[in-house]
Amino acid sequence: MTAPPGEIRRLLAAIRACRHCVEAPQGKPLPHEPRPVLRASATARLAVCSQAPGTKVHESGTPFTDRSGDRLRAWMGIRPEEFYDEARVAIVPMAFCFPGQDANGADLPPRRECAPRWHRELFAALPQLELVLAVGSYAQKWHLGEVAGVTLEETMRDWRTHLGRKRVPRVLPLPHPSWRNNAWLKENIWFEQELLPVLRRQVRRLL
């Protein structure tokens, strides 16, 4: 069953106009003008769900226009034109706006206002989704709920179990493709050898 396109367009317009993290924040308000970044449609069967836009995405308004995006697309085995085909791929981060940076220049965690306010309604309007790629621990805890591991390591080690659960959409956990995870990727060769071939088959089937 596919949700009416008008319902999804209404939701996307409301999200893109959202100023909740500035006007009714949980904690300090967003330190800059909101610029929600997401993509969704009535026909996409695959969703990429990560944590929040970074500085380059905040500037461009297009998700994953950075090195993390290059690596993620390589993991998925798809071209940019496929990745950015909104009719086939939804991109719904845990927080829609760049959250700012800490004193060390690292991105802050996703804003707490976004997911509780928008995610349930948005995903309810996307019943055609068959697979969610839960990128990073924030997305994994939201989309897997109580079955997520305490750490990203635990969740990733149990990826086959998570993917095999009888639920719609199914969820495949992935580490964040940031350079900050280079050490983890080097220590966990199984990710490239075992998980990536499965990921690419699943993505190709849905596209």
Secondary structure, DSSP 8 states (H G I E B T S, - for coil): ----HHHHHHHHHHHHT--HHHHS-SSS--SS------B--SS--EEEE-S---HHHHHHSSTT-SHHHHHHHHHHT--HHHHT-TTTEEE--SSSS---B-TTS-B----TTHIIIIIHHHHHT-TT--EEEEESHHHHHHHHGGGS-SSHHHHHHTHHHHHHSS-SSEEEEE---SGGGHHHHHH-THIIIIIHHHHHHHHHHH-
